[in-house]
Each structure stands twice: as C-alpha cells, then as structure tokens.
Amino acid sequence: MQLNPPQQEAVDHGAGPCLVIAGAGSGKTRVLTNRIERLVIQGVAPWRILGFTFTNKAAGEMRARLEASLGRVAQRLWLGTFHATGVRILRREWEASGIDRDFNIYDADDQQALLKRVIKGLSLPDGSFTPQSARGAIERLKRSLVRPEQLTQNADGFKEAQLARVYKAYEDGLRRAGALDFTDLIARPVRLFEEDEEAARRWAERFDYVLVDEFQDTNRLQMRFIELLSAACGNLFVVGDDDQSIYGWRGAEVANILGFEKQWDGCKVIRLEQNYRSTQPILEVANSVISHNSARKGKNLWTAQKEGEKVQVLTVLDEDEEAESLARRIRAAGSKDQDWTRFAVLYRTHAQSRSLEASLGKYRIPYRIIGGTRFYDRKEIRDMLAYLKAAANPADTVSLLRILNTPPRGIGKTSEARLLDLARRKELEPGMLLTAFPEFIDELPAAAAARMKDFGKMLVSLSSDPSKDAAPSVLERLLQKVPYLEYLQGSDPEQSATRKENVEELVNAAQAFFELRLGQSVSDEEREDRVGTPGSLVDFLADVALVADVDSLDAGANAVTLMTLHNAKGLEYDSIHLTGVEEGLLPHAMSIGEDSEIEEERRLFYVGVTRACKRLVISHALNRRRFGDTLPASPSRFLNELPEEWVQREGEELAHRVDAFPQRRQSYSSSGNWQNRRAGGVTRAPSSFGGDWNDINQETPDYEDMSQEDDKLRVGQRVMHPSLGPGTVHKLEGGGEKLRVIVMFDKKGPRKLMARVAGLKPL
C-alpha cells in the first residue's frame, strides 16, 4: 500500500531529531520499517542503525519485514528491546562494568528465590519485607540509579535502613552468582556511560541513527539510555502516541513524549492521523473522549471509511445481565461463520472476567484469556477454594496441605512432615486428625501441636453443616477468621489490590449463586442431581467444579478473547465489547482524585475504543456486587463525553427509573460482616435485592400460591407484588418455568424475580 503524505514525510526525514505522533491504526510500524529500509538503501551501514522496540515479538516482526526487502544485510541492524541492547553492550563492556563476561540473567522467580534467602539470613523483624515487596522496591531504586551504599547513607527512618540491608545483601548475592537482574541490563550501561567518558563517547559514536518505537511507554532510565546513545549523532527518531500512554503505574512517563520538542532543539513533529483500522463512528467517539485530556500533543483521527454502525452504549441492571447480554450478542453475530477470533471482551480488572466466563461457557462460546490466569486458576482463588473444600471435607488432603501454612501460621515443612507421618501411623487423613481426633496431635512437639489444634478448630468453625450452611456466609466467616487479605497486602503489595478484587469477586460469585438457587424451581430429577441444600457450601463447590470444566473451552485458537484494557494495547478486533465502564472501575477507584491519573484512565478507555474495527459495544451496570453486597454503580464520567450523534444508547430508561430511588446499602454492615438471619434452620446470606429476609420470603411464596397470570407478562406492563407494591415490567429473560422478570417498583426500585414464584398480578 502506498504511503500517505505524512507517512512519506516521516520516512523521508533527513538529519536531526524527529517526533512522529502516530495515532491508533495509523501505520506507525510501516513508517519505522520503511524509514530503516530507506536509510540502508541510501548507504547507511546497517550496524550503525539502532532501533528500540518494547517487545521481542515487535522486534522479530520488524526484522522479518526488513529481511524480506533488504535481504541478509538486515541481520546486521541493531534492532531489539532495551534489555536486549543492554545485554549486547554489557557483553562487550563487562570488564569496565565490573561484572563477569558470561553473566547470568535472573528472572523474577530467580530474584524472589534469592531475596527469600537474603531476608531469612538477615533475620529481619516479622513483616519487614517479603521477597515480592523487596523486589519491587529494589527495582524502583535501580531505575533511579540509587546504589545500596547511597541508600544506607541517606536512609530516612527504620524501614529504609532495613531496605538498604536487603538491597546490599541482594547485590552481594547477585555478584557471588555472577548474575544480573533485568533492571541491571539497562541500569549498568547507563551507569557505565555516566562514570566513564571514554565508554560514553565510544558508544555514542557507534550509531548514526537511533529510532524508538512506542516512545510514550519509556521510563526515566530508558530515556537516559536513549539520550546517551544518541548524544553524538543527534539523529533521534521517535514514534509514539501520547494518547496511548497507559503504563504510568510501572514507571512510564508521558512527560518524555510531551516534552520532547523542548528537550531536542530543531525537532520536527509529524502527525499520523489517518486511521486504517476503524469506522468513522468509532473514531468520532475516540476523538471526543480523548479531547478532554489537557496533557496531550493533540491530533484528530480520521478515516476514509465513512460507513459504519453507531457505537452502542448498553445500560444493564447488574454484571450478570451485562455478561448475559454480551454473550447473546456474540453468539448471534458469530453464529454464521463460527469465527470467534473476530470478537474481544475488554475489562479494567481481571476480577471482572468471572461473570463473563460463566456466560460465555453457558452459551458454549469458546474463549481464551490473555495476560491473565482464568479466574478459578488464580492463586488467591485456589487458596480460598482450598479452605472451603477442607471445611466441607477435612479428608481432602491436597486442599488441606495447600492452606496449612497459608497465610503463615508457624507450621513449617518439618511440622507438616511430622503431621503426615502421624496420620500414616494412625491410618487417618491429616485433616481428620486436626478436626475429629485432636487428642492424637499431642504426640507432636508442644508448640507445633498447639498451632495445629488452633488451625483444626478454625477449620471446624467455618461450617457446622456444609450441606446446609450458605456458601457466601461460610466465605465471609473465613475472611473474618483468617487474615488472608492482610496476607495478600504483606506478601505482594504491588499486586494486592488486584488479588483482593479477585477474592471479592469470589464472594460475589457465591452470593449470586445463592440467590439464583433460592429463586430456581427444579424437577425431581434435577433435584436428585444436586448435593446439599440449594445455595449451600457443598452445592456451590459442586457448581464451581462444573464452571472450571467449562474453562477448557478456551484451549482452541478459534475463541473469543478476554483481556484487560492494558493487555489490549497494540491489538485489533472486528468487534469489541468494552465492559464495566463505571466510576470506580473505569476510571478505577485508586485513580480518582488525581487529575493526571484520571487522564491516564481516559487514555486507557481510548485504547479500548480504538481496538475496534467495525463494531463497538460499551456497557455499564447500575448495580455491581462488592463482597457479595449489591451496591449502586454510577456510569463512568467518560460516557458523558461521547458524541451523541455517533452513539446509540440502549436501556437508558432503566437508568432514569433508578435515578428516582435513593442510594441504598443492603444488609452489609460498615465492618464488612454479613447480617445473617436464621430462616428455616438454615443460615442464609443477605439478598442483593435490597430488602431483608421478610421481603425475600414474600417474593418467593409457595408454589401453590403462585399466580397463573405470569405467562401474560409483557414489557411495559403494570403489575402488583404482594409486598413490594406496584411496578412496571422492564425486561423479560428466558421463558417457561425459567422466565425471569425485571420490575421497576414504584417505591422499592429495580428487582429481578423468578416470574413463576414472584406472585405478580397484572394491573
């Protein structure tokens, strides 16, 4: 395809610095590749061209294109990631850098294993550092070129002094192992150049042209690396999109691209604004939203594709209806050719995938998750389920051993081995010793025996009758008795928020399952297939096992893609479903309050929008579960920034009706405890419908009392409920005995009911 005028101008740029603002889908990779090709054809030696990419995949694809056009000479280009370039330099400058020539490279697991030994050897006070938290802190220090001795001299307080000890011992460990970590691969060359003028001059004169892809994602250390290597030639050509700078949380600085012109005198700026990916309605939405950011270079995407569907904005009652709606739409749109690769579902946090996975599995739509583990495979979820399984069945040794010392409770490997040996001698499973025969535990050393007895008592207290106790109640009790959320915070502070959200989503899943079971009517045959009381712990665990089995649908390549917005960058799909566009999710709650962070969240929304080629569906829910409690959710501020002429809204009348009702918290106390009540001898969790158990009982009368008029329900119809009063039918889902109805009650707000047992009377 022929280059358009701005693309050609960028490819033909001569000497001096150049900033190419490349909008989404504007062909930046073609520009970079063609520019390198042009330089080589004009006589520049390939080995005097340095190109930086952010991934090995991007480097490989670019090199393959260049080899196709230039032949084997392209192999001599210096083209690769920042880390790969750092390795090449250090292999040549090992002696000047004070490292072994054949140094090893430690990945994250290697680093954490070393830090685990370091922390143990230093005998630090409990809770000082975990391997994960220490690794994150050391990485930040290295990016700022702070050495251990500098931190020791300037430590501010006890915590930093302890970190300095860990940092020094860690560096000593790397040196003894002849190893570098990934941050060293850039920090070491930068330090060498700043301390050795001859080395800095030699490497700066090594290259005639330096090119950088995805420039908006560079951090301070990478920027310094670029500056030092291009200092002699001054021919720095950077390509990026400030509107797609979304990695501030991991050190990327949008200021690098925003301030580039001021830093490099005589800089030429070229804007690539013609989009070859998306239809006009999608681009109009993207342009409108991103224009609300103040920290940007400014551009306006356009396309020659003037046709296209309007962007759909869906208002739904809750996340379950959102997932159901999207699954139905994908099933309908993909039913003809069964090409599921055309579809992607995007969300802000991994925890949101749970309900989406369930609905896609229900409709037998194959899916795969990118950049994350499937919900029920995540460590924190597996830990929680292991507790529930051990509570329901103490003889489940696999589950028991997973949680015996998670969180740490002083039961180490030696004590575990002794417990297993005692169980073998007593011909009992370890869990049965702990819960049913604690007197046998006295045969173990006193300290270990005491800890194990406490653990066994806790396990027993979680559920007195797993076949009857409500699953969400048991989960809540677990989180009260086991400091698991605190353990997540202490063990991995950087990921703790995400992991807490996942635990929260498991509580949501249990609560949703509980409510669903309460409203279901089943045949005698179906009832025989179930275990325990509907909604009980054993019932929930059996259902989870089936959901996990459906997860195997994502094994094939022909699948719908599920991923976070961060992982979607650089990709494109015919149809994008952007979910959970609500205050607290997008923008994320942790970003609300700071203008710069809100702008990054808006850029994240922009990235999601511009992944769509032909169809874009944006959805938000009016209610979303938080630790099992259904709370009102507000539409994202970004939805108010959409251009109405390019948008088609659906379900807005539901939002207008909800606005008429006061914000209500359900029976969920400020301390985070279930306000359980006893009903029929079974502990039940609170309803997300907004009332207490009296309301629930009235909403689900005995079958013989149910109305025979339910089959006549229709959208817009006025109905009367025995306790909730008059209302209007908003939506009908399913049919027959499984018909569900969403009713906007005049005084109680929206409720989702099983029509067969709701007792609704037409007015």
C-alpha positions in Angstrom: 0.0 0.0 0.0 1.3 3.4 -0.9 2.4 5.7 1.9 0.1 8.7 2.6 1.8 12.2 2.6 2.5 12.4 6.4 3.9 8.8 6.4 6.1 9.6 3.4 7.3 12.8 5.1 8.3 10.8 8.2 10.1 8.1 6.1 12.0 10.8 4.2 13.0 12.8 7.2 16.7 13.8 7.0 19.0 14.7 9.8 18.1 15.9 13.3 15.5 14.9 15.9 12.0 13.9 14.8 8.9 13.2 16.8 6.2 11.2 15.0 2.8 11.4 16.8 1.2 8.2 15.4 -2.5 7.7 16.2 -4.0 4.3 16.7 -4.2 2.3 13.5 -2.2 5.0 11.5 0.5 2.6 10.3 3.4 3.5 12.6 5.1 0.1 12.1 5.2 0.7 8.3 6.7 4.1 8.8 9.5 2.7 11.1 10.2 -0.2 8.8 10.2 1.9 5.6 12.5 4.5 7.2 15.1 2.0 8.2 14.9 0.4 4.8 15.4 3.9 3.2 18.4 4.6 5.3 20.1 1.4 4.3 19.3 1.9 0.6 20.8 5.4 0.9 24.1 3.9 2.1 23.9 4.0 5.9 25.7 0.9 7.3 23.1 -1.4 9.0 25.2 -1.8 12.1 25.2 2.0 12.6 21.4 2.0 12.9 20.0 1.3 16.4 16.3 0.6 16.8 14.5 0.1 20.1 11.2 -1.9 20.5 9.3 -2.8 23.6 8.8 -6.5 22.9 10.8 -9.2 21.3 7.8 -10.0 19.2 7.7 -6.5 17.7 11.5 -6.6 17.0 11.1 -10.0 15.3 8.2 -8.8 13.1 10.1 -5.7 12.1 13.3 -7.6 11.4 11.4 -10.2 9.3 9.9 -7.3 7.2 13.3 -5.8 6.7 14.9 -9.1 5.7 12.2 -9.6 3.1 13.1 -6.3 1.5 16.8 -5.9 2.2 18.0 -9.5 2.4 20.6 -10.8 4.8 22.1 -7.4 5.4 19.2 -6.6 7.7 20.6 -9.1 10.1 23.3 -6.6 11.0 20.9 -4.0 12.3 21.0 -3.2 16.0 17.3 -3.9 16.4 15.8 -5.2 19.7 14.4 -4.4 23.1 16.1 -2.1 25.6 17.1 -5.1 27.6 18.5 -7.0 24.6 20.5 -3.9 23.6 21.8 -3.6 27.1 23.0 -7.2 27.1 24.9 -6.7 23.8 26.7 -3.7 25.3 27.5 -5.4 28.6 28.9 -8.5 26.8 31.4 -6.1 25.3 31.9 -3.9 28.3 31.9 -6.5 31.1 35.3 -5.6 32.4 34.7 -1.9 32.6 31.3 -2.6 34.2 32.9 -4.9 36.9 30.9 -8.0 36.0 31.6 -11.5 34.8 31.7 -11.7 31.0 29.4 -14.7 30.9 27.0 -13.2 33.5 23.7 -15.0 34.1 20.4 -13.1 33.9 18.0 -13.6 36.8 14.3 -13.5 36.0 11.5 -12.6 38.6 11.4 -16.1 40.1 15.2 -16.2 40.4 15.2 -12.8 42.1 12.5 -13.8 44.6 14.3 -17.0 45.4 17.5 -15.0 46.2 15.6 -12.4 48.2 13.8 -15.1 50.2 17.3 -16.4 51.3 18.5 -12.9 51.9 15.6 -11.9 54.1 15.8 -15.1 56.1 19.6 -14.7 56.6 19.2 -11.2 57.8 16.7 -12.2 60.5 14.6 -9.1 59.9 11.7 -8.3 62.2 8.4 -10.0 61.2 6.5 -8.1 58.5 9.5 -6.0 57.4 9.7 -7.3 53.8 8.6 -10.1 51.6 10.5 -11.2 48.5 7.9 -9.6 46.3 7.8 -6.3 48.1 11.6 -6.1 48.3 11.9 -6.9 44.6 9.6 -4.0 43.7 11.4 -1.6 46.0 14.9 -2.5 44.7 13.7 -2.2 41.1 12.5 1.3 41.7 15.8 2.2 43.3 17.8 0.8 40.4 15.7 2.7 37.9 16.7 5.8 39.7 20.4 4.6 39.7 20.5 4.6 43.5 23.1 2.2 44.9 22.9 0.3 48.2 25.6 2.4 49.8 23.8 5.6 48.8 20.6 4.3 50.4 22.5 3.3 53.5 23.9 6.8 53.9 20.6 8.6 53.2 18.1 6.2 54.7 15.1 8.0 56.1 13.9 6.0 59.0 14.0 2.4 60.2 12.2 1.0 57.1 14.6 2.4 54.6 17.5 1.3 56.7 16.2 -2.2 56.6 15.7 -2.0 52.9 19.3 -0.8 52.5 20.4 -4.0 54.3 18.3 -6.2 52.0 19.4 -4.3 48.9 23.1 -4.7 49.8 22.8 -8.4 50.6 20.8 -8.9 47.4 23.5 -7.2 45.3 26.1 -9.3 47.1 24.2 -12.4 46.2 23.9 -11.4 42.5 27.7 -10.8 42.5 28.5 -14.2 44.0 26.2 -15.8 41.5 27.7 -13.9 38.6 24.3 -12.6 37.7 22.3 -9.5 36.8 18.6 -8.9 37.0 16.6 -7.3 34.2 16.8 -3.8 35.5 20.6 -4.1 35.6 20.6 -4.7 31.9 19.8 -1.1 31.3 21.0 0.5 34.6 24.5 -0.9 34.3 25.2 0.5 30.8 23.8 3.9 31.8 25.9 3.9 34.9 29.0 3.0 32.9 28.4 5.8 30.4 27.8 8.4 33.1 31.0 7.4 35.0 33.3 6.6 32.1 33.5 9.4 29.5 35.5 7.3 27.1 32.9 4.5 27.1 30.1 7.0 26.7 31.9 8.7 23.7 32.7 5.3 22.1 29.1 4.1 22.2 27.6 7.4 21.3 29.7 7.5 18.1 28.8 3.9 17.4 25.4 4.8 15.8 24.4 7.3 13.1 20.7 6.9 13.7 18.6 5.9 16.7 14.9 5.0 16.3 12.4 4.3 19.1 9.0 2.6 18.9 6.2 3.1 21.4 8.1 6.1 22.8 5.2 7.1 25.1 6.0 4.0 27.2 9.6 4.9 28.1 10.5 5.4 31.7 13.2 7.7 33.1 16.0 5.1 32.9 15.2 4.1 29.3 15.1 7.8 28.4 18.5 8.3 29.8 19.8 5.3 27.9 18.4 6.8 24.6 19.9 10.2 25.3 23.4 8.8 25.9 23.4 6.6 22.8 22.1 9.3 20.5 24.2 12.1 22.0 26.8 12.2 19.2 24.7 11.8 16.1 21.6 13.8 17.2 19.5 11.8 14.8 16.9 10.6 17.2 13.6 9.4 15.5 10.9 8.5 18.0 7.4 7.2 17.2 4.6 7.2 19.8 1.1 8.2 20.8 0.8 10.3 24.0 -2.9 9.4 24.0 -2.0 5.7 24.5 0.4 6.2 27.4 -1.2 3.8 29.9 1.7 2.4 31.9 2.4 5.1 34.4 1.9 2.6 37.2 5.0 0.7 36.2 7.2 3.8 35.6 6.4 5.0 32.1 6.4 8.8 31.9 4.2 10.5 29.4 6.3 13.6 30.0 9.0 12.1 27.9 6.9 12.5 24.7 5.1 15.6 25.8 8.4 17.4 26.4 10.4 16.0 23.6 10.4 19.2 21.4 11.7 21.3 24.2 14.5 18.9 25.0 15.7 18.5 21.4 16.2 21.7 19.6 15.1 21.8 16.0 12.8 18.9 16.5 10.4 18.2 13.6 6.9 17.0 14.6 4.8 14.9 12.2 1.3 13.7 12.9 -0.1 10.5 11.5 -3.9 11.0 11.8 -5.4 8.9 9.0 -6.7 5.7 10.6 -6.8 2.5 8.6 -8.5 0.3 11.2 -11.8 1.7 12.5 -15.0 3.1 11.1 -15.9 6.8 11.4 -18.4 6.4 14.4 -15.7 4.6 16.4 -13.1 7.3 15.7 -15.6 10.1 16.4 -16.2 8.6 19.9 -12.4 8.2 20.4 -11.6 11.7 19.4 -14.4 13.2 21.5 -13.4 11.4 24.7 -9.6 12.0 24.5 -10.1 15.7 23.7 -11.0 16.1 27.4 -7.4 15.4 28.4 -5.2 18.5 28.8 -1.8 16.8 28.9 -1.5 15.8 25.2 0.1 16.9 21.9 -3.2 16.9 20.1 -4.4 15.2 17.0 -7.7 14.2 15.3 -8.1 10.7 13.9 -10.0 10.3 10.6 -10.8 7.6 8.1 -11.8 7.2 4.5 -14.4 4.6 5.8 -17.4 6.9 6.2 -19.8 4.0 6.7 -20.2 2.1 9.9 -22.6 1.2 12.8 -23.1 3.6 15.6 -21.3 2.8 18.8 -23.7 1.0 21.2 -23.9 2.0 24.9 -25.8 -0.5 27.0 -27.2 0.2 30.4 -27.9 -3.0 32.3 -29.1 -3.9 35.8 -26.0 -5.8 37.1 -22.9 -7.6 36.0 -24.8 -10.8 35.4 -27.2 -9.1 32.9 -24.2 -7.5 31.3 -22.4 -10.8 30.8 -25.6 -12.5 29.6 -26.3 -9.6 27.1 -22.8 -9.7 25.7 -22.8 -13.5 25.3 -26.1 -13.4 23.5 -24.9 -10.7 21.1 -21.6 -12.5 20.4 -23.5 -15.8 19.8 -25.9 -14.1 17.4 -23.2 -12.3 15.5 -20.9 -15.2 15.3 -23.4 -18.0 14.6 -23.0 -17.9 10.9 -19.3 -18.4 10.3 -18.3 -19.5 13.8 -15.2 -17.3 13.6 -14.9 -16.4 17.2 -11.5 -14.7 16.7 -13.3 -11.6 15.5 -14.6 -10.8 19.0 -12.8 -9.5 22.1 -14.2 -8.6 25.5 -12.2 -5.9 27.4 -12.4 -5.0 31.1 -10.4 -2.9 33.6 -9.6 -5.6 36.1 -9.1 -9.4 35.8 -11.7 -10.0 38.5 -14.4 -8.9 36.1 -13.8 -11.9 33.9 -15.7 -14.3 36.3 -19.3 -13.5 35.2 -18.2 -13.1 31.6 -16.5 -16.5 31.6 -19.7 -18.0 33.1 -22.0 -16.6 30.5 -19.7 -17.5 27.6 -19.5 -21.0 28.9 -23.3 -21.2 29.3 -23.7 -20.3 25.6 -20.9 -22.7 24.6 -18.8 -20.0 23.1 -15.1 -20.8 23.2 -12.9 -18.2 24.9 -9.3 -17.6 25.9 -7.9 -15.2 28.5 -4.9 -13.1 27.5 -2.4 -11.7 30.0 -4.0 -13.4 33.0 -5.0 -16.7 34.5 -8.5 -18.0 34.3 -10.5 -16.9 37.3 -10.7 -20.2 39.1 -7.0 -20.9 38.4 -5.7 -17.8 40.2 -3.7 -18.5 43.3 -5.8 -16.5 45.7 -9.0 -18.1 44.4 -7.4 -21.6 44.6 -6.4 -20.8 48.2 -9.9 -19.7 49.1 -11.5 -22.7 47.5 -9.0 -25.0 49.3 -10.2 -23.6 52.6 -13.8 -24.2 51.6 -13.1 -27.7 50.4 -11.2 -28.6 53.6 -14.1 -27.2 55.6 -16.6 -29.2 53.7 -14.4 -32.3 53.7 -11.4 -32.4 56.1 -10.2 -35.6 54.4 -9.3 -33.6 51.3 -5.5 -33.7 52.0 -4.5 -31.8 48.8 -6.6 -28.8 49.8 -5.5 -29.1 53.5 -1.8 -29.0 52.7 -2.3 -26.1 50.4 -3.6 -23.9 53.2 -1.9 -25.5 56.3 0.6 -22.6 56.4 -1.1 -20.1 54.1 -1.1 -17.4 55.5 2.0 -18.4 57.6 1.0 -19.6 61.0 4.2 -21.2 62.2 3.5 -24.7 60.7 6.6 -25.2 58.6 7.7 -28.1 56.4 9.1 -30.1 59.4 5.9 -29.8 61.3 4.0 -30.8 58.1 6.1 -33.8 57.7 5.5 -34.9 61.3 1.8 -34.5 60.8 1.8 -36.6 57.7 3.8 -39.3 59.5 1.4 -39.3 62.4 -1.5 -39.6 60.1 0.1 -42.6 58.4 0.7 -44.3 61.8 -2.9 -43.6 62.9 -4.3 -44.6 59.4 -6.2 -41.4 59.2 -6.1 -38.4 56.8 -4.3 -35.4 58.3 -7.4 -33.3 58.2 -9.3 -35.9 60.2 -6.6 -35.8 62.9 -6.9 -32.0 63.1 -10.7 -31.8 63.2 -12.0 -35.1 64.6 -9.2 -36.5 66.7 -7.2 -33.6 68.0 -6.1 -35.6 71.0 -3.7 -37.5 68.7 -2.0 -34.2 67.9 -0.5 -34.2 71.4 2.1 -36.7 70.2 3.8 -33.9 68.2 6.1 -31.3 69.8 4.1 -29.0 72.0 4.5 -25.7 70.0 3.6 -27.3 66.7 0.7 -29.3 68.3 -0.8 -26.1 69.7 -0.7 -24.3 66.3 -2.2 -27.3 64.5 -5.0 -27.6 67.1 -5.8 -24.0 66.6 -5.9 -24.5 62.9 -8.2 -27.5 63.2 -10.6 -25.5 65.5 -10.7 -22.7 62.9 -11.5 -25.2 60.1 -14.3 -26.8 62.1 -15.8 -23.4 63.0 -16.2 -22.4 59.3 -19.2 -24.6 58.8 -21.1 -26.8 61.2 -23.1 -28.3 58.4 -21.6 -27.8 54.9 -24.6 -29.3 53.2 -26.9 -26.6 54.7 -24.7 -23.5 55.5 -25.0 -20.9 52.8 -21.8 -20.6 50.7 -21.4 -16.8 51.0 -21.8 -17.0 54.8 -19.1 -19.5 55.0 -16.8 -17.4 52.9 -17.5 -14.3 55.0 -16.7 -16.3 58.1 -13.5 -17.5 56.5 -12.4 -13.9 55.8 -13.2 -13.0 59.4 -11.2 -15.8 61.0 -8.3 -16.0 58.6 -6.2 -12.8 57.9 -5.9 -13.7 54.2 -6.5 -10.2 52.8 -3.8 -8.8 55.2 -1.6 -11.6 54.0 -2.1 -10.5 50.4 -1.1 -7.0 51.3 2.0 -8.0 53.1 3.2 -10.7 50.7 2.8 -8.7 47.4 1.8 -5.0 47.9 2.0 -4.2 44.2 -0.5 -6.9 43.3 -2.5 -7.0 46.5 -5.3 -4.7 45.2 -5.9 -6.9 42.1 -5.8 -10.1 44.3 -8.3 -8.6 46.8 -10.6 -7.8 43.9 -10.4 -11.4 42.8 -11.3 -12.6 46.4 -14.1 -10.1 46.4 -15.4 -11.5 43.1 -15.4 -15.0 44.6 -17.7 -13.7 47.3 -19.8 -12.1 44.6 -20.0 -15.4 42.7 -21.1 -17.2 45.9 -23.8 -14.6 46.6 -25.1 -14.7 43.1 -25.2 -18.5 43.1 -27.0 -18.4 46.4 -29.7 -16.0 45.2 -30.1 -18.0 41.9 -30.6 -21.2 43.8 -33.3 -19.6 46.0 -35.3 -18.5 43.0 -34.9 -21.6 41.0 -37.6 -24.2 40.5 -36.3 -27.7 39.6 -37.8 -31.0 38.7 -37.4 -34.0 41.0 -34.9 -35.5 38.6 -32.8 -32.3 38.7 -33.0 -32.2 42.4 -31.6 -35.7 42.7 -28.5 -34.5 40.7 -27.7 -31.8 43.3 -25.8 -32.1 46.5 -26.9 -30.4 49.7 -29.4 -27.6 50.3 -29.7 -25.2 47.3 -27.0 -22.5 47.8 -25.1 -24.4 50.4 -21.4 -24.8 50.6 -21.3 -28.2 49.1 -23.8 -27.1 46.4 -21.5 -24.2 45.5 -18.4 -26.2 45.4 -20.0 -28.7 43.0 -21.1 -25.9 40.7 -17.6 -24.3 40.7 -16.2 -27.7 39.6 -18.5 -27.6 36.6 -17.6 -24.0 35.8 -13.9 -24.9 35.9 -14.6 -27.7 33.5 -16.2 -25.3 31.0 -13.0 -23.3 31.2 -11.4 -25.9 29.0 -13.3 -24.3 26.1 -10.6 -21.8 25.7 -8.0 -24.3 24.6 -8.6 -23.8 20.8 -7.3 -21.0 18.8 -10.8 -20.2 17.4 -12.0 -18.4 20.5 -13.4 -15.1 21.8 -10.6 -13.1 23.5 -11.0 -11.8 27.1 -8.4 -9.5 28.5 -7.8 -6.3 30.4 -7.5 -3.0 28.7 -3.8 -2.8 29.4 -3.2 -6.1 27.6 -5.3 -5.0 24.6 -2.8 -2.3 23.5 -1.5 -2.9 20.0 -4.2 -5.4 19.1 -7.4 -5.0 16.9 -10.6 -6.9 16.5 -13.7 -6.6 14.3 -16.0 -6.4 17.3 -15.0 -5.0 20.8 -17.2 -5.3 23.9 -15.9 -2.8 26.5 -17.5 -3.7 29.9 -17.8 -2.2 33.3 -17.5 1.4 32.3 -18.4 2.8 35.7 -17.0 5.1 38.3 -14.7 3.1 40.5 -13.8 0.6 37.7 -13.0 2.9 34.7 -11.8 5.2 36.0 -10.5 2.9 38.7 -11.2 3.9 42.3 -7.4 4.1 43.0 -7.1 6.8 40.3 -9.9 9.0 41.3 -8.7 12.3 42.9 -5.6 13.0 40.9 -6.1 14.8 37.5 -3.0 13.1 36.0 -4.3 9.6 37.0 -7.8 10.4 35.6 -6.2 11.4 32.4 -4.3 8.1 32.2 -7.6 6.2 32.9 -9.2 8.2 30.0 -6.3 7.2 27.8 -7.0 3.6 28.8 -10.6 4.0 27.7 -9.3 5.5 24.5 -7.1 2.5 23.9 -10.1 0.2 24.4 -12.3 2.1 21.9 -9.6 2.2 19.2 -9.1 -1.6 19.3 -12.5 -1.9 17.4 -12.5 -2.1 13.6 -16.3 -2.4 12.8 -18.4 -2.7 15.9 -18.0 -1.3 19.4 -20.3 -2.1 22.3 -19.8 -0.2 25.6 -21.7 -1.4 28.7 -22.2 -0.3 32.3 -24.2 -1.7 35.1 -26.4 0.1 37.6 -25.6 -2.3 40.3 -22.4 -4.3 41.0 -21.5 -6.7 43.7 -18.9 -5.7 46.3 -18.0 -8.6 48.6 -21.4 -10.2 47.9 -23.4 -7.0 48.6 -25.1 -5.4 45.6 -24.4 -1.7 45.6 -25.4 1.1 43.2 -22.9 1.8 40.4 -22.6 5.1 38.7 -21.9 5.4 34.9 -18.4 6.5 34.1 -17.7 10.1 33.6 -16.3 9.1 30.2 -19.8 8.1 29.0 -20.8 11.8 29.3 -18.1 12.7 26.9 -19.4 10.6 24.0 -20.8 12.5 20.9 -24.5 11.7 20.8 -24.8 11.8 17.1 -22.5 8.8 16.8 -23.9 6.8 19.7 -26.9 4.5 20.1 -28.0 4.0 23.7 -30.0 1.1 25.0 -31.5 0.6 28.4 -31.4 4.3 29.4 -35.0 4.2 30.6 -33.7 1.8 33.3 -31.1 4.3 34.5 -33.7 7.1 34.6 -36.0 5.0 36.7 -33.2 4.0 39.1 -32.3 7.7 39.5 -35.6 8.2 41.2 -34.7 6.0 44.1 -32.3 6.9 47.0 -28.9 5.2 47.1 -29.3 2.2 49.4 -26.8 -0.1 51.1 -28.1 -3.6 51.6 -27.7 -5.6 54.7 -24.0 -5.3 54.8 -22.5 -3.6 57.8 -19.7 -1.0 57.8 -17.4 -3.6 59.4 -17.9 -5.8 56.4 -19.9 -8.6 58.2 -22.9 -10.4 56.9 -26.1 -9.5 58.8 -27.2 -13.1 58.7 -30.6 -14.3 59.9 -31.9 -17.7 60.6 -34.6 -18.9 58.3 -36.0 -22.4 58.4 -32.9 -23.6 60.3 -30.5 -22.6 57.5 -28.1 -19.8 57.7 -28.8 -17.5 54.7 -26.8 -14.7 53.3 -28.5 -11.3 52.6 -30.2 -10.7 49.4 -28.8 -8.2 46.8 -32.4 -7.2 46.0 -32.2 -4.6 48.7 -34.6 -5.9 51.4 -34.4 -8.2 54.3 -35.4 -11.9 54.6 -39.0 -11.0 55.1 -39.0 -9.4 51.7 -37.3 -12.5 50.2 -39.9 -14.8 51.7 -42.7 -12.7 50.4 -41.1 -12.6 47.0 -41.0 -16.4 46.8 -44.3 -17.8 48.0 -45.1 -21.5 48.0 -45.8 -22.9 44.5 -49.5 -23.5 45.3 -49.9 -19.7 45.9 -48.3 -18.5 42.7 -50.2 -16.5 40.2 -51.3 -18.2 36.9 -51.1 -14.8 35.2 -47.3 -14.8 35.0 -47.4 -16.1 31.4 -49.1 -12.9 30.3 -46.3 -10.6 31.5 -45.0 -8.2 28.9 -42.6 -5.3 28.9 -44.2 -2.0 29.9 -47.0 -3.8 31.8 -48.0 -2.5 35.3 -48.0 -5.2 37.9 -48.6 -5.6 41.7 -46.3 -7.5 44.1 -47.7 -8.7 47.5 -45.0 -6.9 49.5 -43.1 -4.6 47.1 -46.2 -2.9 45.7 -46.9 -1.6 42.2 -44.3 -1.5 39.5 -43.6 -1.7 35.7 -42.1 -4.7 33.9 -38.8 -3.5 32.4 -37.4 -6.7 30.9 -38.2 -10.4 30.5 -35.5 -13.1 30.3 -35.8 -16.7 29.4 -39.1 -18.5 29.1 -41.4 -21.0 30.6 -40.6 -22.1 34.2 -37.3 -20.3 33.9 -38.8 -16.9 33.0 -37.2 -14.0 34.9 -38.7 -10.6 35.1 -37.0 -7.3 36.0 -39.6 -5.0 37.6 -39.1 -1.3 38.4 -41.2 -1.0 41.6 -42.5 2.5 42.3 -41.2 2.6 45.8 -38.6 -0.2 46.0 -36.6 0.3 42.8 -35.5 -2.4 40.4 -35.7 -6.1 41.3 -35.0 -9.3 39.3 -37.6 -12.0 40.1 -38.4 -15.5 39.0 -41.8 -15.0 37.4 -43.1 -18.4 38.3 -42.8 -17.7 42.1 -42.9 -13.9 42.2 -46.7 -13.7 42.8 -47.1 -10.7 40.4 -50.6 -9.6 39.5 -51.3 -7.6 36.3 -52.9 -4.2 36.9 
